[in-house]
Amino acid sequence: MKFYDTIVAQATPYGRSGIGILRISGLQAKYVAYKILKKIPPARYAYYTPFLDISGLVIDEGIAVWYPKPFSFTGEDILELQGHGNPVILDLLIKNILCIKNVRVANPGEFTQRAFLNGKLDLIQSESIIKLIHADSELSIKAALRSLQGFFSKKINDLIKKIVEMRMLVEANINFPEENVDINIHRFAKKLKMIFLNTKEITKTGKLGNKIHEGMKVVIIGPSNSGKSSLYNALLLNNSAIVTDIQGTTRDVLHDDIYIDGITFQITDTAGFRPTNNIIEKIGISKTWEQIELSDHILFVVDNTLPKHTKREILLQFLNQVSYKKNITILFNKCDISQKKSKVMRFLKKYIGIRISAKTGEGINILKMRLKKQSLNSITCNSETVFLARRRHLKILELVIQKILHTQNTWKMDKNIEILAENLKNIQNMLNEITGLVTSDTILNSIFSNFCIGK
């Protein structure tokens, strides 16, 4: 795709640093090289040279790299200037470059958008760049890199290929009935079922990649004054949550991330369970149940200084209300005050119990190792095949699954080949939206506006 304006932007973060990089892409990149360098450097070669202003005075010295089209990130001519990371120098260079006709400052994500529009990346790969930039863990980086390398794209394209093969057979039957194109109903249904199963597997893997990127959602719950906020502060190593002896101190939901050996965990502190007439506290408790439903792991905190029968009653009451599928760790807090071993765990054989002191830190490392183990159990076994999918992708895949089910049902009921053809076309169009073959300008602008200016 041909763009008549050339774009320039700083590719390194703003602020003072050892190195600052400017990127120029477009038809005028050659002219920018002549004006700023007085020459075009050898292709893909790190060339040390002065950087000049429009009048020929030296602004800086550094490395210039020339990427001629189409062998560049955007598919256009690209010039990269790697100089000193002084904001004044970089701004001065940009100001002089903008004096050249048809050169303007790049919009957020415009370099990647041009790479997509010029066929250097598909939309999945383009979107994976923003995930790679913002990845907070080693596993998340690896998953984002697989998407950038095309693992996710290949799986979607394989699905599209299978749909196209089915459509060709169906369309031939409709358009050339005299040819008596045979549609083996049993084999056709089997192919559609295989596509359905493949789509579900891709969706599952994409969700796992999302969990790696966003982190396991861990919610801290329990009765009032059991030490939930103290535990939250102990895990975060700060005093984000207010801690008092007054019941009902926490009335809203607090979120923050922690990292355990490179794995991200979203930690949530919630309002404590207790009977109350306070309308604000009731809202807080309602939000607690919402967080429980969204969680991957529950840390149920109980005060270990309470009598055995009280602890038993608290635990039974909660466990009878929560889904049996939830991962739950029971934390017997305040063990610095109560040193007695809790026998209440005898009727809780399915659950892990840990004695902790949120005040002194006793048992916190054991808890962290427990969270790490839980996360690795769900991630590591698949970590070499996991890729990152954005929420947009997962939403489309869920719709594709529903559409395939609908297609299966309607085909079984009436064997109407025209309806079948239309349904298969719709499924293909949905999948094409993921890779970007069928995407409106509005959606594209929304996607790339989340990128950095220099990307």
C-alpha positions in Angstrom: 0.0 0.0 0.0 1.4 3.4 -1.0 1.5 6.2 1.6 2.3 9.7 0.4 3.4 11.1 3.7 6.5 10.0 5.6 6.4 9.5 9.3 8.9 10.1 12.1 8.9 9.3 15.8 11.1 8.5 18.7 11.3 4.8 19.2 12.9 4.8 22.6 11.0 5.9 25.8 11.0 9.6 26.5 13.4 10.9 29.1 17.2 11.0 29.5 19.1 7.9 28.6 22.4 6.7 27.0 20.8 6.1 23.6 17.9 7.7 21.8 16.5 6.2 18.6 14.5 8.0 15.9 12.6 6.1 13.2 11.6 7.5 9.8 9.5 5.5 7.4 8.1 6.4 3.9 8.8 7.8 0.5 10.8 10.8 1.9 13.1 8.6 4.1 15.8 8.8 1.4 15.6 12.6 1.2 15.7 12.8 5.1 19.0 10.7 4.9 20.4 13.2 2.3 19.5 16.2 4.5 20.5 14.8 7.9 23.5 12.6 6.9 24.4 14.0 3.4 24.4 10.4 2.2 22.4 7.1 2.2 24.2 4.6 4.4 24.9 1.1 3.1 21.8 -1.1 3.5 21.4 -2.8 6.9 24.8 -1.7 8.1 25.5 0.2 11.3 27.1 3.4 10.0 28.7 5.9 12.4 28.2 9.4 11.2 27.3 13.0 12.3 23.7 14.1 12.4 23.2 17.5 10.8 20.4 20.1 10.9 18.9 21.6 7.7 21.6 24.2 7.5 24.4 21.6 7.8 25.5 22.2 11.4 26.2 19.1 13.5 23.5 18.3 16.1 24.8 14.9 17.3 26.9 11.9 16.3 25.7 8.3 16.3 24.7 5.2 14.3 22.5 5.4 11.2 20.9 2.3 9.8 19.2 2.2 6.4 16.5 -0.4 5.6 15.5 -0.1 1.9 12.0 -1.3 0.9 10.6 -3.9 0.9 13.1 -5.4 3.3 12.1 -3.4 6.4 9.6 -3.6 9.3 7.0 -1.4 7.5 7.8 -2.6 4.0 8.8 1.0 3.2 12.2 2.7 3.2 13.2 3.2 6.8 16.0 5.3 8.3 16.9 4.8 12.0 19.1 7.3 13.8 20.7 6.0 17.0 22.1 9.0 18.9 22.4 10.2 22.5 19.3 10.0 24.6 19.1 13.7 25.5 15.4 14.8 24.9 16.7 18.2 23.7 18.9 16.6 21.0 16.1 14.2 19.9 13.5 17.0 19.7 16.0 19.2 17.7 16.5 16.3 15.2 12.7 15.8 14.9 12.2 19.5 14.4 14.7 19.6 11.5 13.3 16.4 9.9 9.7 17.9 10.1 11.0 20.8 7.9 11.1 18.4 5.0 8.0 18.4 2.8 5.5 15.6 3.4 7.1 14.4 6.7 4.9 14.4 9.8 5.0 13.0 13.3 3.7 9.4 13.4 0.4 8.5 15.1 0.4 5.9 17.9 1.1 2.5 16.4 1.4 3.8 12.8 4.7 2.0 12.1 3.0 -1.3 13.0 -0.1 -0.4 11.1 1.8 0.3 8.0 3.6 -3.1 8.4 0.2 -4.7 8.6 -1.3 -2.8 5.6 1.9 -3.6 3.5 1.5 -7.3 4.3 4.6 -7.6 6.5 2.5 -8.8 9.5 -1.0 -10.1 9.8 -3.3 -8.5 12.4 -2.6 -11.2 15.1 1.1 -10.6 14.8 0.6 -6.8 14.9 -1.5 -7.0 18.0 1.0 -9.4 19.7 3.7 -6.6 19.6 1.8 -4.5 22.2 1.5 -7.6 24.4 5.2 -8.3 24.0 6.0 -4.7 25.0 3.8 -4.9 28.1 4.7 -8.5 29.2 5.6 -8.7 32.9 7.0 -12.2 33.1 9.2 -14.6 31.2 6.3 -16.9 30.4 4.3 -14.0 29.1 7.1 -12.8 26.9 7.5 -16.3 25.4 3.8 -16.5 24.7 3.7 -13.1 23.1 6.7 -14.0 21.0 5.0 -17.1 19.7 2.1 -15.0 18.5 4.5 -12.6 16.8 6.2 -15.5 15.1 2.9 -16.7 13.7 1.9 -19.7 15.8 -1.6 -18.3 16.5 -2.0 -17.1 12.9 -1.1 -20.6 11.5 -3.8 -22.2 13.7 -6.4 -19.7 12.5 -5.3 -20.0 8.9 -5.6 -23.8 9.1 -9.2 -23.5 10.3 -9.9 -21.0 7.4 -8.4 -23.5 4.9 -10.7 -26.3 6.1 -13.7 -24.0 6.0 -12.8 -23.0 2.4 -12.4 -26.6 1.3 -16.0 -27.3 2.7 -17.3 -24.2 1.0 -15.9 -25.1 -2.4 -17.7 -28.4 -2.2 -21.0 -26.8 -1.2 -20.8 -23.9 -3.6 -20.0 -26.4 -6.5 -23.1 -28.4 -5.6 -25.2 -25.2 -5.6 -23.8 -23.6 -8.8 -23.3 -26.7 -10.9 -26.1 -29.1 -9.9 -25.8 -30.9 -13.2 -22.3 -32.1 -12.2 -23.8 -34.1 -9.4 -21.1 -33.1 -6.9 -21.4 -35.6 -4.1 -21.5 -34.4 -0.5 -21.0 -37.3 1.8 -23.2 -36.3 4.7 -21.4 -38.4 7.3 -17.9 -37.2 6.2 -19.1 -33.6 6.0 -20.5 -33.7 9.5 -17.3 -35.3 10.8 -15.2 -32.4 9.2 -17.4 -29.8 10.8 -17.1 -31.5 14.2 -13.3 -31.6 13.8 -13.3 -27.8 13.1 -15.5 -27.3 16.1 -13.0 -29.3 18.4 -10.0 -27.5 16.9 -11.6 -24.1 17.5 -12.3 -25.0 21.1 -8.7 -26.1 21.6 -7.4 -22.9 20.1 -9.7 -20.9 22.4 -8.6 -22.8 25.4 -4.9 -22.3 24.6 -5.6 -18.6 23.9 -7.3 -18.2 27.3 -4.3 -19.9 29.0 -2.0 -17.4 27.2 -4.2 -14.6 28.5 -3.9 -16.0 32.1 -0.1 -16.1 31.7 -0.1 -12.4 30.5 -2.6 -11.0 33.0 -1.6 -13.3 35.9 -3.5 -15.8 38.0 -6.4 -14.0 39.8 -6.0 -14.6 43.6 -8.7 -13.3 45.9 -8.3 -13.0 49.6 -11.5 -13.5 51.6 -12.7 -14.4 55.0 -14.5 -13.0 58.0 -14.0 -9.5 59.3 -10.8 -9.0 61.3 -9.3 -12.3 60.3 -6.2 -10.5 58.8 -7.1 -10.3 55.1 -5.7 -6.8 54.6 -2.6 -7.6 56.7 -2.0 -10.6 54.4 -2.6 -8.4 51.3 0.1 -5.9 52.6 2.5 -8.8 53.5 2.3 -10.2 50.0 2.7 -6.8 48.3 5.4 -5.7 50.9 3.7 -2.4 51.4 0.8 -0.9 53.3 -1.7 -0.4 50.5 -4.6 -1.7 52.6 -5.8 0.1 55.8 -5.5 -2.2 58.8 -7.4 -1.6 62.0 -9.1 -3.5 64.8 -12.5 -2.1 63.7 -14.7 -4.6 61.8 -15.7 -3.7 58.3 -12.6 -1.5 57.6 -12.3 -2.9 54.0 -15.4 -2.0 52.1 -14.1 -1.9 48.5 -12.0 -4.2 46.4 -8.2 -3.6 46.2 -6.1 -5.0 43.3 -2.4 -5.2 42.8 0.2 -7.5 41.1 3.0 -9.5 42.7 5.6 -11.6 40.9 6.8 -14.9 42.2 9.8 -16.3 40.3 8.7 -14.5 37.1 5.1 -15.5 37.4 2.4 -12.7 37.7 -0.4 -12.9 40.2 -3.3 -10.5 40.5 -3.9 -10.2 44.3 -7.3 -8.9 45.4 -8.3 -7.8 48.9 -12.0 -7.9 49.7 -14.6 -6.9 52.3 -14.9 -9.4 55.2 -18.0 -11.6 55.6 -20.2 -10.6 58.6 -23.9 -9.7 59.2 -24.3 -6.0 58.8 -26.9 -3.3 58.2 -24.5 -0.9 56.8 -25.5 -0.4 53.1 -21.9 0.5 52.0 -20.5 -2.6 53.7 -23.2 -4.7 52.1 -22.2 -3.5 48.7 -18.5 -4.4 49.6 -19.6 -7.9 50.6 -21.5 -8.3 47.3 -18.4 -7.3 45.4 -16.5 -9.9 47.3 -18.7 -12.6 45.9 -18.2 -11.2 42.4 -14.5 -11.5 42.9 -14.9 -15.1 44.1 -16.6 -16.0 40.8 -13.8 -14.3 38.7 -11.0 -15.8 40.7 -8.5 -18.6 39.8 -7.5 -19.2 43.4 -9.1 -18.4 46.7 -7.2 -17.6 49.9 -9.6 -18.1 52.7 -8.2 -16.4 55.9 -9.5 -17.6 59.3 -8.4 -16.3 62.7 -6.5 -19.2 64.4 -7.1 -17.7 67.8 -10.9 -18.5 67.6 -12.3 -21.6 69.3 -12.2 -24.8 67.2 -16.0 -25.0 66.8 -16.2 -21.4 65.6 -13.5 -22.0 63.0 -15.3 -25.1 61.9 -18.6 -23.3 61.5 -17.0 -20.4 59.5 -15.3 -22.8 57.1 -18.3 -25.0 56.6 -20.6 -22.1 56.0 -18.3 -20.7 53.3 -17.4 -24.0 51.6 -21.1 -24.8 51.3 -21.6 -21.6 49.3 -18.6 -21.6 47.0 -18.2 -23.7 43.8 -16.5 -27.0 44.3 -14.4 -26.3 41.2 -12.5 -23.4 42.8 -8.9 -23.8 44.0 -9.0 -22.9 47.7 -6.2 -22.6 50.2 -7.2 -22.1 53.8 -4.9 -19.9 55.9 -4.9 -20.1 59.6 -3.7 -16.6 60.5 -2.3 -15.1 63.7 -0.2 -18.1 64.5 2.3 -15.8 66.2 -0.5 -15.4 68.9 -1.9 -18.9 68.8 0.8 -21.6 68.5 -1.7 -24.5 68.7 -2.0 -26.9 65.8 -5.4 -26.6 64.2 -7.3 -29.9 64.1 -10.1 -28.4 62.2 -8.5 -29.6 59.0 -9.5 -33.2 59.6 -12.8 -32.8 57.8 -11.2 -30.8 55.0 -9.1 -33.4 53.3 -9.6 -31.9 49.8 -8.0 -28.5 50.8 -4.5 -27.3 51.7 -4.2 -25.5 55.0 -1.2 -23.3 55.9 -0.5 -21.7 59.3 0.6 -18.1 58.8 1.2 -14.8 60.5 0.5 -11.9 58.3 2.1 -9.7 61.0 5.5 -11.5 61.4 5.7 -13.1 57.9 5.7 -16.7 59.1 4.3 -19.0 56.5 4.2 -16.4 53.8 7.0 -18.0 51.7 5.2 -21.4 52.0 2.0 -19.7 50.7 4.0 -18.1 47.8 5.4 -21.5 46.8 1.9 -22.9 47.0 0.6 -20.2 44.5 3.6 -20.8 42.2 2.9 -24.6 42.2 -0.8 -24.0 41.4 0.1 -21.7 38.6 2.8 -24.0 37.1 0.4 -26.9 37.2 -1.9 -25.1 34.8 0.7 -23.4 32.7 4.1 -25.1 32.4 2.8 -28.4 31.0 1.6 -26.3 28.0 4.0 -23.5 28.1 5.9 -24.5 24.9 2.8 -24.3 22.8 0.9 -21.4 24.5 0.4 -18.1 22.5 -1.2 -14.9 23.4 -4.7 -14.1 22.2 -6.3 -10.7 22.9 -9.8 -10.4 24.3 -11.0 -9.4 20.8 -9.7 -12.7 19.4 -11.3 -14.8 22.2 -14.6 -13.1 21.8 -14.6 -13.9 18.0 -13.6 -17.5 18.7 -16.5 -17.9 21.1 -18.8 -16.6 18.5 -17.3 -19.0 15.9 -17.9 -22.0 18.3 -21.6 -20.9 18.7 -22.0 -20.5 14.9 -20.5 -23.9 14.2 -23.0 -25.5 16.7 -25.8 -23.6 15.0 -24.6 -24.8 11.6 -24.4 -28.4 12.8 -27.9 -28.3 14.2 -29.5 -26.6 11.2 -27.8 -29.0 8.7 -29.0 -32.0 10.7 -32.6 -30.7 10.8 -33.3 -29.7 7.2 -30.2 -30.5 5.0 -30.7 -27.1 3.3 -27.5 -26.6 1.3 -28.1 -22.9 0.7 -28.3 -22.2 4.5 -25.2 -24.4 5.0 -23.3 -22.3 2.4 -24.3 -19.1 4.1 -23.3 -20.3 7.6 -19.9 -21.5 6.4 -19.3 -18.1 4.7 -20.2 -16.4 8.0 -17.8 -18.6 9.9 -15.0 -17.9 7.5 -15.6 -14.1 7.7 -15.5 -14.3 11.5 -12.1 -16.1 11.4 -10.8 -13.6 8.8 -11.5 -10.8 11.3 -8.9 -12.3 13.6 -6.1 -12.2 11.0 -7.3 -9.0 9.5 -8.5 -10.1 6.1 -11.9 -8.6 6.8 -11.5 -5.7 9.2 -13.1 -2.2 9.1 -11.0 1.0 9.4 -12.7 1.8 12.7 -11.6 -1.5 14.3 -8.0 -1.0 12.9 -7.7 2.5 14.2 -8.9 1.4 17.6 -6.4 -1.5 17.7 -3.3 0.6 16.7 -4.2 3.6 18.8 -3.1 1.6 21.9 0.4 1.3 20.6 3.4 3.6 21.5 4.0 6.6 19.2 7.3 5.1 17.9 5.9 1.7 17.2 
